[in-house]
Amino acid sequence: KTSVVKELESYILNTTDDNLAIIHLEESIERSVKGLMSIEANAPIHIPQFEKKLSVEQKKELWQKSVGDKNVYFYDHFGSMSEDSLLNVIRTYAKSFDCKWIVLDHLSIVVSDQDGILDERKAIDSIMHRLRTLVEETGCGMILVSHLRRVDGNRGHENGIETGLSHLRGSQSIAQLSDCVIGLERNQQSDDEIEASTTKVRVLKSRYTGDVGVATNLLYNGATGRLRELDDYDAAQFDGDII
């Protein structure tokens, strides 16, 4: 999910003039910035062995192209935070800084900070309704990351099982209140290197068009740190059920 989210952030910054607010609650601002620099460099420079190959001037140039010249705001916070604090932060970005896009990664860490007042399902219900209201109030677009619940059976999501709306963690309010829900599937335990590096993108809900199903497949390249869509030639390397 992290690689997909960073590609989306980079796309917004490079194809629009919209202000973007990035709220990553499980990584530092330095890591978030290096993620965007990595996309610009086409190399995973957040990994020391790749970063040390760059001169100070090269890193300055990458910073300027990926972040310095862009309309992007990073929220300086690591770990869980209260629901009220989060809503206030998002409202400030949307209204005071005119951010048209908000990326929140991820929902589960927010509901973990509710001091046991609500169970997880009720906590997700509460924050999802408030987030939806805030989106309607401000007109911003929100990319919200949510973890999946554990599934019964011998295979889990780490084995690439097909995702569904019922797999969304906690309450069904995530599915009900979102305009679009996208599931990411990857069999990270596969012995096949290509399959283990391929993420299937499945549209689980599309409020406006109703189109659902597999949208594409993304192959991760460890040497570049980038994702790219598989084409027909790539698909021939599989058993026929990847695309």
C-alpha positions as CSV (number, residue, x, y, z in Angstrom):
1,K,0.0,0.0,0.0
2,T,2.8,2.4,0.8
3,S,4.3,2.2,-2.7
4,V,0.9,2.7,-4.3
5,V,0.1,5.7,-2.1
6,K,3.4,7.4,-2.8
7,E,2.9,7.0,-6.6
8,L,-0.5,8.6,-6.2
9,E,1.0,11.5,-4.2
10,S,3.7,12.0,-6.8
11,Y,1.1,11.9,-9.6
12,I,-1.1,14.6,-7.9
13,L,2.0,16.9,-7.4
14,N,3.3,16.4,-10.9
15,T,0.0,16.6,-12.9
16,T,-2.0,19.2,-11.0
17,D,-1.5,22.6,-9.3
18,D,-3.6,21.4,-6.3
19,N,-2.3,21.7,-2.7
20,L,-1.7,18.3,-1.1
21,A,-1.5,17.4,2.6
22,I,0.2,14.2,3.6
23,I,-0.6,12.7,6.9
24,H,1.5,9.5,7.4
25,L,1.2,8.3,10.9
26,E,3.6,5.4,10.7
27,E,6.6,7.2,9.2
28,S,8.6,10.4,9.8
29,I,8.5,13.4,7.5
30,E,12.1,12.5,6.4
31,R,10.9,9.1,5.2
32,S,7.9,10.6,3.5
33,V,10.0,13.1,1.6
34,K,12.6,10.5,0.6
35,G,9.7,8.4,-0.7
36,L,8.8,11.2,-3.1
37,M,12.4,11.9,-4.0
38,S,12.8,8.2,-4.8
39,I,10.1,8.4,-7.4
40,E,11.8,11.4,-9.0
41,A,15.1,9.6,-8.9
42,N,13.7,6.3,-10.1
43,A,15.7,4.7,-7.3
44,P,14.8,3.7,-3.7
45,I,17.1,6.3,-2.1
46,H,15.4,5.8,1.3
47,I,17.6,2.7,1.4
48,P,21.1,3.7,2.5
49,Q,22.9,1.7,-0.1
50,F,21.2,3.6,-2.8
51,E,21.3,7.0,-1.1
52,K,25.1,6.9,-0.6
53,K,25.5,6.8,-4.3
54,L,24.1,10.3,-4.6
55,S,26.1,13.5,-4.1
56,V,24.7,16.3,-1.9
57,E,24.0,18.4,-5.0
58,Q,22.1,15.5,-6.6
59,K,20.0,15.1,-3.5
60,K,19.3,18.8,-3.4
61,E,18.2,18.7,-7.0
62,L,15.9,15.7,-6.3
63,W,14.4,17.4,-3.3
64,Q,13.7,20.6,-5.3
65,K,12.0,18.7,-8.1
66,S,9.9,16.4,-6.0
67,V,9.0,18.5,-3.0
68,G,10.6,22.0,-3.0
69,D,8.8,23.3,-6.0
70,K,5.5,21.5,-5.1
71,N,2.4,22.5,-3.2
72,V,2.8,19.9,-0.5
73,Y,2.4,19.9,3.3
74,F,3.6,17.2,5.7
75,Y,2.1,16.7,9.1
76,D,4.8,16.2,11.7
77,H,3.3,13.5,13.9
78,F,4.2,9.8,14.5
79,G,1.9,7.2,16.0
80,S,-1.7,7.3,17.1
81,M,-3.7,10.5,17.7
82,S,-7.2,11.4,18.9
83,E,-10.1,11.6,16.6
84,D,-10.7,15.3,17.5
85,S,-7.1,16.2,16.9
86,L,-7.1,14.5,13.5
87,L,-10.3,16.2,12.4
88,N,-8.9,19.6,13.4
89,V,-5.7,19.0,11.5
90,I,-7.5,18.0,8.3
91,R,-9.9,20.9,8.5
92,T,-7.0,23.3,8.9
93,Y,-5.2,21.9,5.8
94,A,-8.4,22.0,3.8
95,K,-9.6,25.5,4.8
96,S,-6.5,27.5,5.9
97,F,-4.1,26.0,3.4
98,D,-6.6,25.3,0.6
99,C,-5.5,21.6,0.2
100,K,-7.6,19.9,-2.4
101,W,-6.2,16.5,-1.5
102,I,-5.6,14.9,1.9
103,V,-3.7,11.5,2.2
104,L,-4.3,9.8,5.5
105,D,-2.3,6.6,6.2
106,H,-3.8,4.9,8.0
107,L,-7.2,4.7,9.7
108,S,-6.5,1.8,12.1
109,I,-3.8,3.7,14.0
110,V,-6.3,6.6,14.6
111,V,-9.0,4.4,16.2
112,S,-6.4,2.7,18.3
113,D,-6.1,5.9,20.3
114,Q,-9.7,6.1,21.6
115,D,-8.7,5.1,25.2
116,G,-11.0,2.1,25.2
117,I,-14.1,4.3,25.2
118,L,-15.5,2.7,22.1
119,D,-14.8,-0.7,20.6
120,E,-13.0,-0.7,17.2
121,R,-16.2,-1.0,15.1
122,K,-17.9,1.9,16.9
123,A,-14.8,4.0,16.7
124,I,-14.5,3.4,12.9
125,D,-18.2,4.3,12.6
126,S,-17.7,7.5,14.4
127,I,-14.6,8.7,12.6
128,M,-15.8,7.7,9.1
129,H,-19.0,9.7,9.5
130,R,-17.0,12.7,10.7
131,L,-14.5,12.3,7.9
132,R,-17.3,12.1,5.3
133,T,-19.0,15.2,6.8
134,L,-15.7,17.1,6.6
135,V,-15.1,16.1,3.0
136,E,-18.6,17.4,2.1
137,E,-17.9,20.6,4.1
138,T,-14.6,21.4,2.6
139,G,-14.8,19.9,-0.9
140,C,-11.4,18.2,-0.5
141,G,-10.6,14.8,-1.9
142,M,-9.4,12.2,0.6
143,I,-7.3,9.2,0.0
144,L,-7.8,7.0,3.1
145,V,-5.8,3.9,3.8
146,S,-7.4,1.1,5.8
147,H,-6.1,-2.2,6.9
148,L,-8.0,-5.5,6.3
149,R,-9.3,-7.8,9.0
150,R,-7.9,-11.3,9.4
151,V,-9.8,-13.9,7.4
152,D,-10.8,-17.4,8.4
153,G,-9.2,-20.3,6.6
154,N,-5.7,-21.5,5.7
155,R,-4.8,-18.5,3.5
156,G,-4.5,-14.9,4.5
157,H,-4.0,-11.7,2.6
158,E,-0.3,-12.2,2.6
159,N,-1.0,-15.1,0.3
160,G,-2.8,-12.9,-2.1
161,I,-6.4,-14.0,-1.5
162,E,-9.1,-12.0,-3.3
163,T,-10.2,-8.9,-1.3
164,G,-13.9,-8.0,-0.7
165,L,-15.8,-5.2,1.0
166,S,-16.5,-7.6,3.9
167,H,-12.7,-7.8,4.5
168,L,-12.5,-4.1,5.5
169,R,-11.5,-3.9,9.1
170,G,-14.1,-3.0,11.7
171,S,-17.3,-1.5,10.5
172,Q,-19.0,-1.5,7.1
173,S,-19.1,2.3,7.3
174,I,-15.8,2.4,5.4
175,A,-17.5,0.7,2.4
176,Q,-20.8,2.6,2.8
177,L,-19.4,6.2,3.1
178,S,-16.5,5.9,0.6
179,D,-17.1,7.0,-3.0
180,C,-14.5,4.4,-4.2
181,V,-12.9,1.4,-2.5
182,I,-9.8,-0.2,-4.0
183,G,-8.4,-3.5,-2.7
184,L,-4.7,-4.4,-3.2
185,E,-3.8,-8.1,-3.4
186,R,-0.3,-9.6,-3.5
187,N,0.9,-13.1,-2.8
188,Q,4.1,-12.1,-1.1
189,Q,4.8,-15.7,-0.1
190,S,4.9,-17.0,-3.7
191,D,8.1,-18.8,-4.8
192,D,7.7,-17.0,-8.1
193,E,9.6,-13.7,-7.9
194,I,7.4,-11.9,-10.4
195,E,4.2,-13.0,-8.8
196,A,5.5,-12.1,-5.3
197,S,6.3,-8.6,-6.6
198,T,3.0,-8.1,-8.4
199,T,0.0,-6.3,-6.8
200,K,-3.4,-6.8,-8.2
201,V,-5.6,-3.7,-8.1
202,R,-9.3,-4.6,-7.6
203,V,-12.1,-2.0,-7.6
204,L,-14.5,-3.1,-4.9
205,K,-16.8,-0.1,-5.2
206,S,-17.3,2.8,-7.6
207,R,-20.2,5.1,-6.6
208,Y,-20.3,7.0,-9.8
209,T,-19.8,4.4,-12.5
210,G,-20.6,1.1,-10.8
211,D,-17.6,-0.5,-12.5
212,V,-15.9,-3.1,-10.3
213,G,-13.4,-5.9,-10.7
214,V,-9.7,-6.1,-11.5
215,A,-8.4,-2.8,-12.9
216,T,-4.8,-3.6,-13.4
217,N,-1.7,-5.3,-12.1
218,L,1.4,-3.4,-10.8
219,L,4.9,-4.9,-10.8
220,Y,7.4,-3.6,-8.2
221,N,10.9,-3.2,-9.4
222,G,13.3,-3.4,-6.4
223,A,16.1,-1.7,-8.4
224,T,14.0,1.4,-9.1
225,G,11.6,1.3,-6.2
226,R,8.8,2.0,-8.7
227,L,5.6,0.3,-9.7
228,R,4.5,-0.2,-13.4
229,E,1.5,-1.7,-15.0
230,L,2.0,-5.2,-16.5
231,D,1.4,-5.4,-20.2
232,D,0.3,-8.4,-22.3
233,Y,3.8,-9.7,-22.7
234,D,4.3,-9.7,-18.9
235,A,0.9,-11.5,-18.5
236,A,2.2,-14.4,-20.7
237,Q,4.7,-15.2,-18.0
238,F,1.9,-16.2,-15.6
239,D,-0.6,-19.0,-15.7
240,G,-3.2,-16.8,-17.3
241,D,-5.1,-15.7,-14.2
242,I,-3.1,-12.6,-13.3
243,I,-4.8,-10.4,-15.9
